[in-house]
Amino acid sequence: MQTIGEAAAELGIEAHVLRHWEDVGALTVRRDGNGYRIYDDNALEQARTVLKLRRVGLSLPEVIAAMAPKKRAAQAVVRAKIAALESEVVRTQQAITFLQHTVECRHRYLDDCPECAHFVREV
């Protein structure tokens, strides 16, 4: 059993983040008789899951959906995030290819280069 401060320190985040996650429904934490949050093993594991999902790019609404009890709904959110990340990877690779060419381009101005013009039109 840990306090919110201890749990936050273990997770490497601020206590207000844990409170916010609880407020929006991404985290469920028990309270003691005085109303203080108690972070048991289950709450810590749930917080670790929320933290990991946030770090891989899911928004809090997506985290909540991904942690839904219905697997089909959770999988749909995760599949959508995978598709978005894959699209981002493609865009990033295209940007790298274009920038590598501009570094190696023999033309003084990008407008003078047929390959650069081709990259520009590919938008």
C-alpha positions in Angstrom: 0.0 0.0 0.0 1.3 3.4 -1.0 0.2 7.0 -0.7 -0.3 9.0 -3.8 3.1 10.7 -3.3 4.8 7.4 -3.0 3.0 6.0 -6.1 3.8 9.0 -8.1 7.5 8.9 -7.2 7.7 5.2 -8.1 6.1 5.9 -11.5 8.2 9.0 -12.1 5.2 11.3 -12.5 3.6 14.1 -10.4 0.8 13.3 -8.0 -1.6 15.7 -9.8 -1.3 13.4 -12.9 -2.6 10.5 -10.9 -5.4 12.6 -9.6 -6.3 13.7 -13.1 -6.3 10.2 -14.4 -8.7 9.2 -11.6 -10.9 12.3 -12.3 -11.3 11.4 -16.0 -11.9 7.7 -15.3 -8.6 6.2 -16.5 -7.6 5.0 -13.0 -9.6 3.6 -10.1 -8.1 4.0 -6.7 -9.5 2.9 -3.3 -9.8 5.3 -0.4 -9.1 4.6 3.2 -11.4 5.6 6.1 -10.2 9.2 6.0 -10.7 9.5 2.3 -7.0 9.3 1.4 -6.1 7.4 -1.8 -4.5 4.0 -1.3 -2.4 2.6 -4.1 -2.3 -1.1 -3.8 -0.7 -3.5 -6.3 -3.8 -3.4 -8.6 -3.9 0.4 -8.7 -0.2 0.6 -9.3 -0.4 -1.9 -12.2 -3.4 0.1 -13.6 -1.4 3.3 -13.3 1.6 1.7 -15.1 -0.7 0.6 -17.9 -2.1 4.1 -18.3 1.4 5.6 -18.2 2.7 3.1 -20.9 -0.3 3.8 -23.1 0.2 7.5 -22.8 3.9 7.1 -23.6 3.1 5.3 -26.8 0.9 8.1 -27.9 -2.7 7.3 -26.8 -4.8 10.3 -25.6 -6.6 9.8 -22.3 -9.9 9.1 -24.0 -8.1 6.5 -26.1 -6.5 5.0 -23.0 -9.9 4.7 -21.3 -11.3 3.0 -24.4 -8.2 0.7 -24.7 -8.6 -0.4 -21.1 -12.4 -1.1 -21.6 -13.6 -4.4 -20.3 -14.9 -5.3 -23.8 -12.0 -6.5 -25.7 -13.4 -5.7 -29.1 -13.8 -2.0 -28.3 -10.3 -1.9 -26.8 -8.8 -3.6 -29.9 -10.5 -1.1 -32.2 -8.8 1.8 -30.4 -5.5 0.1 -30.5 -5.8 -0.8 -34.1 -6.7 2.8 -35.0 -3.6 4.0 -33.1 -1.4 1.5 -34.9 -2.7 2.7 -38.3 -2.1 6.3 -37.3 1.5 5.5 -36.2 2.2 3.5 -39.4 1.0 6.5 -41.4 3.3 8.7 -39.4 6.2 6.4 -40.0 5.6 6.6 -43.8 5.4 10.4 -43.7 8.6 10.6 -41.6 10.4 8.2 -44.0 9.3 10.4 -47.0 10.5 13.5 -45.2 13.9 11.8 -44.5 14.2 10.8 -48.2 13.4 14.3 -49.4 15.8 15.9 -46.9 18.6 13.5 -47.7 18.2 14.3 -51.4 18.3 18.1 -50.7 21.5 17.7 -48.8 23.1 15.7 -51.7 21.4 17.6 -54.5 23.9 19.1 -57.0 21.5 22.0 -57.9 22.0 25.3 -56.1 18.2 25.9 -55.7 15.7 23.2 -55.1 13.4 24.7 -57.8 16.1 23.8 -60.4 16.1 20.2 -59.5 13.6 17.8 -61.3 13.9 15.3 -58.4 13.1 17.9 -55.8 10.2 19.2 -57.9 9.0 15.5 -58.0 9.2 15.3 -54.2 7.3 18.5 -53.8 4.5 17.4 -56.1 4.1 14.1 -54.2 2.3 15.8 -51.3 
